[in-house]
Amino acid sequence: MILLAFVGANLPFANQRLFGVLPIGRPIKSIWLRLLELIAAYFAVGILGRVIESRLGNAFPQDWAFYAVTASLFLTFAFPTFGYQYLRRRR
């Protein structure tokens, strides 16, 4: 599950396609589109994790702190490709 979260967090910054598969009209995606993809990936991974948890046994109710921690972890996972895409020096 952690590996899936890492891949989902890095996917918006790793390529120039919408959700990794659909080509867009522009050669470079905007940061807002990448953030929208990041939010969608967070919810997709969260829903998949919830489904897996409910299939294995009882799904436990989560409080706001759980979502704050998982969102922070998801953003931390996204940093390597974010740094590569926006913080590297280009010649």
Backbone torsions as a table, in degrees:
resi	resn	phi	psi	omega
1	MET	NA	-37.1	179.3
2	ILE	-67.9	-38.7	177.4
3	LEU	-64.2	-40.1	176.9
4	LEU	-63.4	-39.9	177.1
5	ALA	-65.1	-39.4	178.8
6	PHE	-64.0	-44.4	178.6
7	VAL	-65.7	-43.2	179.4
8	GLY	-63.8	-35.1	179.3
9	ALA	-73.3	-31.2	-177.5
10	ASN	-89.0	-17.5	-176.5
11	LEU	-59.0	-43.0	-178.7
12	PRO	-63.9	-28.2	-176.9
13	PHE	-96.7	-9.4	-174.6
14	ALA	-87.1	-18.1	-177.3
15	ASN	-144.3	175.5	-177.8
16	GLN	-105.6	16.2	179.8
17	ARG	-103.9	154.4	178.5
18	LEU	-75.9	120.3	-176.7
19	PHE	56.8	24.3	176.4
20	GLY	81.5	-6.1	-176.9
21	VAL	-129.2	-37.1	-174.7
22	LEU	-88.7	123.4	177.4
23	PRO	-71.2	145.7	177.1
24	ILE	-111.0	165.7	-175.4
25	GLY	-72.0	-26.5	-177.6
26	ARG	-91.0	151.2	178.4
27	PRO	-72.1	-27.1	-179.2
28	ILE	-128.9	130.1	178.4
29	LYS	-72.9	148.0	176.8
30	SER	-80.5	161.1	179.8
31	ILE	-63.8	-33.0	-179.3
32	TRP	-68.1	-37.8	176.5
33	LEU	-67.8	-37.9	177.0
34	ARG	-65.4	-40.4	178.2
35	LEU	-67.4	-37.2	175.8
36	LEU	-62.8	-42.0	176.0
37	GLU	-64.1	-37.7	178.9
38	LEU	-63.7	-42.5	178.0
39	ILE	-65.8	-42.2	178.1
40	ALA	-63.8	-39.1	178.8
41	ALA	-67.4	-37.3	177.5
42	TYR	-60.3	-46.7	179.8
43	PHE	-68.7	-36.6	179.2
44	ALA	-65.2	-44.3	178.4
45	VAL	-67.2	-38.5	177.9
46	GLY	-63.9	-42.5	178.5
47	ILE	-66.4	-41.1	177.8
48	LEU	-63.3	-41.4	177.0
49	GLY	-63.7	-39.1	177.7
50	ARG	-65.3	-40.5	178.1
51	VAL	-64.4	-44.3	178.9
52	ILE	-62.7	-42.5	179.3
53	GLU	-63.4	-40.2	-179.5
54	SER	-71.8	-28.4	177.4
55	ARG	-73.0	-31.3	-178.8
56	LEU	-79.9	-23.8	-177.6
57	GLY	172.4	-146.2	180.0
58	ASN	-75.8	133.2	174.8
59	ALA	-86.2	122.3	-176.4
60	PHE	-84.5	142.2	176.8
61	PRO	-69.1	142.1	-178.2
62	GLN	-112.1	147.2	178.2
63	ASP	-99.7	177.9	-177.4
64	TRP	-62.3	-30.1	-178.3
65	ALA	-64.8	-35.6	177.5
66	PHE	-61.5	-45.2	-178.6
67	TYR	-70.9	-32.4	176.7
68	ALA	-66.7	-41.8	-179.9
69	VAL	-69.4	-44.0	-178.5
70	THR	-68.3	-34.8	176.5
71	ALA	-66.5	-40.0	177.5
72	SER	-65.3	-40.5	177.6
73	LEU	-65.1	-39.3	178.7
74	PHE	-64.0	-41.4	177.2
75	LEU	-66.7	-36.5	176.9
76	THR	-65.6	-39.6	176.8
77	PHE	-63.3	-31.0	-177.2
78	ALA	-78.5	-10.5	-173.4
79	PHE	-63.1	-39.1	-177.7
80	PRO	-57.7	-47.5	-179.4
81	THR	-78.4	-27.0	173.2
82	PHE	-62.8	-46.5	178.3
83	GLY	-62.3	-39.8	178.3
84	TYR	-66.0	-39.8	-175.6
85	GLN	-76.1	-38.3	-171.3
86	TYR	-116.4	-20.8	-173.5
87	LEU	-106.4	-8.5	-179.8
88	ARG	-77.5	151.5	179.8
89	ARG	-82.8	129.0	179.8
90	ARG	-108.0	145.5	-178.1
91	ARG	-101.1	NA	NA
